[in-house]
Amino acid sequence: MLDKEGIAKRIAKEIKDGYYVNLGIGIPTLVANYIPKDIDVVLQSENGLLGMGPFPFEGEEDADLINAGKQTITMLPGSSVFDSAMSFGMIRAKKVNLTILGAMEVSENGDIANWKIPGKMVKGMGGAMDLVASAENIIVAMQHVNKAGESKLLSKCSLPLTGVNCVKKIVTELAVLDVLPDGGFKLLERAPGVSVEEIKKATAGKLIIEGEIPEMII
Amino acid sequence: MVYGQKNTIFTSNQLLNMNKVVSGADEAIKDIKDGMTLMLGGFGLCGIPENCIAALVKKGVKGLTCISNNAGVDDFGIGLMLKTKQVKKMISSYVGENAEFERQLLSGELEVELIPQGTLATRCMAAGYGMPVIFTPAGIGTEIAEGKEVRNFNGKDYLMEMAFDADFAIVKAWKGDSMGNLVFRATARNFNPVMAMAGKITIAEVEELVEPGELDPDHIHTPGIYVHRIFQGKNYEKRIEQKTVRKK
């Protein structure tokens, strides 16, 4: 079974040379730490920055320089800054190659719910609805089951949706799965020490298992 | 270095000395009245018009509709206007990190319209570009789309969203000149340029106010035509919401 860092490490392997990548808040933010050193990747922060660098050293933080999670950050050489309309323009125009975000639920047809729980204080969707509506390559980083032990990979989402038919791949502490265009979670890899049976038990939606499922290499 | 040539062609030498400078935040906001719709620039606490928010609190105008990506924190930003119950309605994309906001929302004192961040920015942009509507895929298939017109272009569904109509836009820039030209700094730019374009009246507070010709025309982010009033703000706190650092 993977911890959060493990999920981030596995997702980092999906990032290719030359990609512009948008990382969401939570586990997706950790992915930045594991991007292979031999590839060139530009991180987009949807508040209006391309070329996001690591957190600043103590004392060097700049109130004018934050990421979409409102954390102080740095800019790498070659960065560019722009307004919020242009930022979502490049997202809508599919210039960003890969979007990695968290989710509360994903359905077997690729619907995602990650912004609202009825009965709880709703904080808002931020940029999530824009990202999932336009991005062509969306990977979800999340736990396979919620705190109550219920599967988050469902045949149909129970929570209000953020977007429809958009998630392409899911990486959890148990597995890597593709969301097939015709519906269904196709099991690609098992986390170290996790059996296919355990993944079956934790997946409520349609799970497709073909042949031997390899253990992931991270 | 001074940019631009001295006027040798036009008979009047006043042409490029359109002075939009006001004495400060109190004068800039003096005709903002109860019930008006305001746009306030900033993302979180980054790039917010601190001086004008303080002046609005002091003036005590009420029943405001505020279009702003976030609603500040309990004791800073728009949070200060929530505390004094001056805000009737917030139009935002994300409103966490604010206990008073949550209390007023749950008690029904405050109305909130949550809209996707890109939709918020682009509805500002549309107003500044003179376009009545935008079409965006954000929110298709979700509760955001309920009751809205959907159009299909090239096989994909888009929601029709209206350009914003705001009485005032209040923005914060890094530098500006007396003609209202603005330059922003780093990610404090965020919503400020698109909101500056979108207000019927736009107020800009800047950290440094300079004379015409001191800003390179090629580096101006917001042309002064969009800005009606400008002043150099004071005592900027520029509070950091989430200080994150790494070890040396």
Boltz contact constraints between the chains, C-beta under 6 A:
constraints:
  - contact:
      token1: [A, 47]
      token2: [B, 43]
      max_distance: 6.0
  - contact:
      token1: [A, 47]
      token2: [B, 187]
      max_distance: 6.0
  - contact:
      token1: [A, 47]
      token2: [B, 190]
      max_distance: 6.0
  - contact:
      token1: [A, 48]
      token2: [B, 187]
      max_distance: 6.0
  - contact:
      token1: [A, 48]
      token2: [B, 189]
      max_distance: 6.0
  - contact:
      token1: [A, 48]
      token2: [B, 190]
      max_distance: 6.0
  - contact:
      token1: [A, 49]
      token2: [B, 187]
      max_distance: 6.0
  - contact:
      token1: [A, 54]
      token2: [B, 246]
      max_distance: 6.0
  - contact:
      token1: [A, 55]
      token2: [B, 244]
      max_distance: 6.0
  - contact:
      token1: [A, 55]
      token2: [B, 245]
      max_distance: 6.0
  - contact:
      token1: [A, 55]
      token2: [B, 246]
      max_distance: 6.0
  - contact:
      token1: [A, 56]
      token2: [B, 245]
      max_distance: 6.0
  - contact:
      token1: [A, 57]
      token2: [B, 248]
      max_distance: 6.0
  - contact:
      token1: [A, 58]
      token2: [B, 245]
      max_distance: 6.0
  - contact:
      token1: [A, 61]
      token2: [B, 243]
      max_distance: 6.0
  - contact:
      token1: [A, 63]
      token2: [B, 238]
      max_distance: 6.0
  - contact:
      token1: [A, 63]
      token2: [B, 240]
      max_distance: 6.0
  - contact:
      token1: [A, 64]
      token2: [B, 185]
      max_distance: 6.0
  - contact:
      token1: [A, 64]
      token2: [B, 186]
      max_distance: 6.0
  - contact:
      token1: [A, 64]
      token2: [B, 188]
      max_distance: 6.0
  - contact:
      token1: [A, 65]
      token2: [B, 186]
      max_distance: 6.0
  - contact:
      token1: [A, 65]
      token2: [B, 187]
      max_distance: 6.0
  - contact:
      token1: [A, 66]
      token2: [B, 46]
      max_distance: 6.0
  - contact:
      token1: [A, 66]
      token2: [B, 187]
      max_distance: 6.0
  - contact:
      token1: [A, 70]
      token2: [B, 44]
      max_distance: 6.0
  - contact:
      token1: [A, 70]
      token2: [B, 241]
      max_distance: 6.0
  - contact:
      token1: [A, 70]
      token2: [B, 242]
      max_distance: 6.0
  - contact:
      token1: [A, 71]
      token2: [B, 242]
      max_distance: 6.0
  - contact:
      token1: [A, 71]
      token2: [B, 244]
      max_distance: 6.0
  - contact:
      token1: [A, 72]
      token2: [B, 240]
      max_distance: 6.0
  - contact:
      token1: [A, 72]
      token2: [B, 243]
      max_distance: 6.0
  - contact:
      token1: [A, 72]
      token2: [B, 244]
      max_distance: 6.0
  - contact:
      token1: [A, 81]
      token2: [B, 186]
      max_distance: 6.0
  - contact:
      token1: [A, 81]
      token2: [B, 189]
      max_distance: 6.0
  - contact:
      token1: [A, 83]
      token2: [B, 189]
      max_distance: 6.0
  - contact:
      token1: [A, 83]
      token2: [B, 193]
      max_distance: 6.0
  - contact:
      token1: [A, 83]
      token2: [B, 194]
      max_distance: 6.0
  - contact:
      token1: [A, 84]
      token2: [B, 121]
      max_distance: 6.0
  - contact:
      token1: [A, 84]
      token2: [B, 190]
      max_distance: 6.0
  - contact:
      token1: [A, 84]
      token2: [B, 191]
      max_distance: 6.0
  - contact:
      token1: [A, 85]
      token2: [B, 121]
      max_distance: 6.0
  - contact:
      token1: [A, 85]
      token2: [B, 122]
      max_distance: 6.0
  - contact:
      token1: [A, 85]
      token2: [B, 125]
      max_distance: 6.0
  - contact:
      token1: [A, 85]
      token2: [B, 194]
      max_distance: 6.0
  - contact:
      token1: [A, 88]
      token2: [B, 118]
      max_distance: 6.0
  - contact:
      token1: [A, 88]
      token2: [B, 121]
      max_distance: 6.0
  - contact:
      token1: [A, 121]
      token2: [B, 102]
      max_distance: 6.0
  - contact:
      token1: [A, 123]
      token2: [B, 94]
      max_distance: 6.0
  - contact:
      token1: [A, 123]
      token2: [B, 95]
      max_distance: 6.0
  - contact:
      token1: [A, 123]
      token2: [B, 96]
      max_distance: 6.0
  - contact:
      token1: [A, 124]
      token2: [B, 93]
      max_distance: 6.0
  - contact:
      token1: [A, 124]
      token2: [B, 94]
      max_distance: 6.0
  - contact:
      token1: [A, 124]
      token2: [B, 95]
      max_distance: 6.0
  - contact:
      token1: [A, 124]
      token2: [B, 114]
      max_distance: 6.0
  - contact:
      token1: [A, 125]
      token2: [B, 116]
      max_distance: 6.0
  - contact:
      token1: [A, 126]
      token2: [B, 93]
      max_distance: 6.0
  - contact:
      token1: [A, 126]
      token2: [B, 94]
      max_distance: 6.0
  - contact:
      token1: [A, 126]
      token2: [B, 117]
      max_distance: 6.0
  - contact:
      token1: [A, 127]
      token2: [B, 117]
      max_distance: 6.0
  - contact:
      token1: [A, 129]
      token2: [B, 116]
      max_distance: 6.0
  - contact:
      token1: [A, 129]
      token2: [B, 138]
      max_distance: 6.0
  - contact:
      token1: [A, 129]
      token2: [B, 139]
      max_distance: 6.0
  - contact:
      token1: [A, 130]
      token2: [B, 116]
      max_distance: 6.0
  - contact:
      token1: [A, 130]
      token2: [B, 118]
      max_distance: 6.0
  - contact:
      token1: [A, 130]
      token2: [B, 138]
      max_distance: 6.0
  - contact:
      token1: [A, 133]
      token2: [B, 137]
      max_distance: 6.0
  - contact:
      token1: [A, 133]
      token2: [B, 138]
      max_distance: 6.0
  - contact:
      token1: [A, 134]
      token2: [B, 137]
      max_distance: 6.0
  - contact:
      token1: [A, 160]
      token2: [B, 143]
      max_distance: 6.0
  - contact:
      token1: [A, 161]
      token2: [B, 141]
      max_distance: 6.0
  - contact:
      token1: [A, 161]
      token2: [B, 142]
      max_distance: 6.0
  - contact:
      token1: [A, 164]
      token2: [B, 141]
      max_distance: 6.0
